[in-house]
Amino acid sequence: MGRTPAAAVFLLTLAGCASSGSGGSSNASLQVVPVISDPTGATVQADGQEITTPGEILVPKGAKYLEIHVSKDGYEPATVILTPDTQHFRDCFAAATAPDNPAPSSHFASDNGLYTLGAHLLATVAACTADAARVGLQPTLVFVKLQPLPPIPTPPPPPN
């Protein structure tokens, strides 16, 4: 199944939705991604899982990519790709390296200032990467509006 431009795919990012799924403490290392379709009853395949909409896909926390295929007889199939929340990483990094952040200044007061600066930046990148991985893939909820297949033209009747 490939990407179909005719399918209308709407992606909603809802704060906290990834952690508010039906999973309890046993799903603490999983992100729950609800998948809804119009019409309902579509088949969803992702990462070896198959569900019927409405339903939920379970994704390991820290996943870097997830391709979701949605299909239903009589409708164009759709593909949705989830990726990490890069805005969260950018916000974390900007806050950690802001001039008014008191933490970085203490790291630069040494004879090896450049080495210390590099080590601090690497530590900041690692911390923000780990923090973004905890947030999970985006969007945290997927809604797909499937488009009906075009009618198959009927051939003209044979001449008499």
C-alpha positions in Angstrom: 0.0 0.0 0.0 1.5 3.3 -1.0 0.6 6.9 -0.1 -2.6 8.0 -1.8 -3.0 11.7 -2.4 -6.8 11.3 -2.7 -7.1 10.3 0.9 -7.7 13.1 3.3 -5.6 12.5 6.4 -6.1 14.7 9.4 -3.6 14.6 12.3 -4.3 15.9 15.7 -1.8 16.5 18.4 -3.4 16.4 21.8 -1.3 17.2 24.9 -1.2 14.2 27.2 -3.2 11.9 24.9 -0.3 9.5 24.5 -0.2 8.8 28.2 -3.9 8.7 28.8 -4.7 5.4 27.0 -6.1 2.3 28.5 -2.7 1.0 29.5 -1.8 0.9 33.1 1.6 0.5 34.7 2.3 -2.5 32.5 2.3 -0.1 29.5 4.6 2.5 31.1 7.2 1.9 28.4 4.6 2.1 25.6 3.0 5.0 23.9 -0.7 4.5 23.1 -1.8 6.1 19.8 -5.5 6.1 19.2 -6.5 5.6 15.5 -9.9 6.7 14.3 -11.3 6.6 10.8 -14.3 7.9 8.9 -15.9 5.5 8.1 -15.2 3.3 11.1 -14.3 -0.3 10.7 -11.1 0.3 8.7 -8.2 -2.1 9.1 -5.0 -0.5 10.5 -1.6 -2.1 10.2 1.5 -0.8 11.9 4.6 -2.4 13.4 3.2 -5.9 13.2 -0.1 -5.0 14.8 -3.5 -5.1 13.1 -6.5 -3.4 14.6 -9.9 -2.2 13.5 -10.9 1.5 13.9 -11.6 2.9 16.4 -8.6 1.3 18.1 -5.2 1.9 19.6 -1.7 1.1 18.3 1.0 0.5 21.0 4.4 2.0 20.2 7.6 1.5 22.3 8.6 4.8 24.0 11.6 6.2 22.1 10.5 4.8 18.7 12.0 6.9 15.9 9.4 6.2 13.2 6.0 4.5 12.7 4.2 4.0 9.5 0.5 3.4 9.8 -1.6 1.9 6.9 -5.3 2.4 7.0 -7.6 0.5 4.5 -11.2 -0.4 3.9 -12.9 -2.1 1.0 -14.4 0.5 -1.4 -12.0 3.3 -0.2 -8.6 4.6 -1.1 -6.0 3.4 1.3 -4.1 5.9 3.4 -0.7 6.0 5.0 0.2 8.1 8.1 3.8 8.5 9.3 4.5 9.4 12.9 7.9 10.9 13.9 9.5 12.2 17.1 8.3 15.5 18.5 11.2 17.7 17.2 9.7 20.9 18.6 10.0 19.5 22.1 13.8 18.9 21.5 14.2 22.4 20.1 12.4 23.9 23.1 14.5 21.9 25.6 17.8 22.8 23.9 16.9 26.5 23.7 16.0 26.6 27.4 19.1 24.7 28.4 21.4 27.0 26.4 19.6 30.3 27.1 21.8 33.1 28.4 19.7 33.5 31.5 20.0 29.8 32.4 22.3 29.8 35.5 23.5 26.2 34.9 25.8 26.7 31.9 27.9 29.6 33.4 29.3 27.3 36.1 30.6 24.9 33.4 32.7 27.5 31.7 34.8 28.6 34.7 37.8 26.4 34.0 41.1 26.5 32.1 39.7 24.1 29.6 36.7 26.4 28.7 36.3 25.1 25.1 36.5 21.4 26.2 34.0 22.1 29.0 31.7 24.0 26.6 31.7 21.0 24.2 31.1 18.6 27.0 28.2 20.7 28.3 26.6 20.9 24.8 26.9 17.2 24.3 25.3 16.5 27.7 22.6 19.0 26.8 21.9 17.3 23.5 21.8 13.9 25.2 19.4 15.1 27.9 17.1 16.8 25.4 17.1 13.8 23.1 16.2 11.5 26.0 13.5 13.9 27.1 12.0 14.2 23.6 12.0 10.3 23.4 9.9 10.2 26.6 7.3 12.6 24.9 6.9 10.1 22.0 5.9 10.1 18.4 3.7 12.8 17.0 0.8 13.1 16.4 -0.5 11.4 19.5 -3.9 10.8 17.9 -4.5 9.9 14.3 -7.8 10.6 12.5 -8.1 9.4 8.8 -11.0 10.4 6.5 -11.0 7.7 3.8 -12.1 8.7 0.3 -14.4 6.4 -1.7 -12.9 4.7 -4.7 -14.0 6.2 -8.0 -16.7 4.1 -9.7 -15.5 1.6 -12.2 -16.8 2.6 -15.7 -19.0 0.1 -17.4 -18.0 -0.8 -20.9 -20.5 0.1 -23.7 -22.8 -2.7 -24.9 -21.5 -4.6 -27.9 -22.9 -3.5 -31.3 -25.8 -5.5 -32.7 
